[in-house]
Amino acid sequence: MQFLFTLGSLPIMVVLLLVTKCKLEKDVKGITYGTGAGILAGLGCLGLFAAYGTGKNTSVVTAATSLYPMVTVVLAVLILRERLTWLQATGLAFAAAALVLFSL
């Protein structure tokens, strides 16, 4: 079923290429980041479909995948030394608690 996702994105890609008059990226760094992002997104989709295919608790899988912004926030705190407000930290705590509750 993964190929359907790719086929669905083809028309959008064609429209974007026509709108930009087929100007493709020539910067090696941009191509590398774009390719890496595409590979990781594809692997993420395959992992999600594999998790759904197990037939186990799909509500936990759905809840866990919808909390992917938590990873970005944690990485921003650890790597970029971002600071969280008390409201943001509370939100992260409630999101983590909800994930635990879903898995019970």
C-alpha positions in Angstrom: 0.0 0.0 0.0 3.0 2.3 0.4 3.1 2.8 -3.4 -0.3 4.4 -3.3 1.1 7.2 -1.1 3.9 7.8 -3.7 1.5 7.7 -6.6 -0.8 10.2 -4.8 2.1 12.7 -4.5 3.1 12.5 -8.2 0.4 14.9 -9.4 1.4 17.5 -6.8 5.0 17.1 -7.8 4.2 17.6 -11.5 2.2 20.8 -10.7 5.0 22.2 -8.6 7.5 21.5 -11.3 5.3 23.3 -13.9 4.7 26.2 -11.6 8.4 26.7 -10.9 9.2 26.1 -14.6 11.1 22.9 -13.8 13.9 24.7 -11.8 15.4 21.9 -9.9 17.8 22.2 -6.9 21.4 22.2 -7.8 22.9 22.7 -4.3 24.5 19.5 -3.1 23.6 20.3 0.5 20.0 20.9 -0.3 19.8 17.7 -2.4 21.3 15.7 0.4 19.0 17.1 3.1 15.9 16.6 0.8 16.9 13.1 0.0 17.6 12.3 3.6 14.3 13.7 4.7 12.5 11.7 2.0 14.2 8.5 3.0 13.4 9.0 6.7 9.8 9.9 5.9 9.5 6.8 3.8 10.9 4.6 6.6 8.6 6.3 9.1 5.6 5.4 6.9 6.8 1.8 6.5 7.2 1.6 10.3 3.7 3.0 10.8 2.2 0.5 8.4 4.1 -2.3 10.0 2.8 -1.3 13.4 -0.8 -1.2 12.0 -0.2 -4.6 10.4 0.5 -6.3 13.7 -3.2 -6.1 14.6 -2.5 -5.1 18.1 -3.7 -1.9 19.8 -3.9 0.6 16.9 -5.1 3.4 19.2 -1.7 3.4 20.9 0.1 3.4 17.6 -2.0 6.3 16.4 -1.6 8.3 19.6 2.2 7.7 19.6 2.7 8.8 16.0 0.5 11.9 16.5 2.9 12.9 19.3 5.9 13.2 17.0 6.3 16.9 17.7 7.4 15.9 21.2 10.6 14.6 19.7 11.3 17.9 18.1 10.7 19.8 21.3 13.0 17.4 23.3 15.7 17.7 20.7 15.4 21.5 20.7 15.8 21.5 24.4 18.8 19.1 24.4 20.6 20.3 21.3 19.7 23.9 20.8 19.4 24.7 24.5 15.8 26.0 24.1 13.9 26.8 27.2 10.4 25.6 27.9 7.8 27.7 29.7 5.9 26.0 32.5 2.9 25.8 30.2 4.9 24.0 27.5 6.5 21.6 30.0 3.0 20.9 31.4 1.7 20.1 27.9 4.6 17.7 27.3 3.9 16.0 30.7 0.2 15.6 29.8 1.0 14.3 26.4 3.4 11.7 27.9 0.8 10.7 30.5 -1.9 10.3 27.8 0.4 8.0 25.9 0.9 5.9 29.0 -2.9 5.8 29.6 -3.6 4.8 26.0 -1.2 1.9 26.4 -3.0 0.4 29.4 
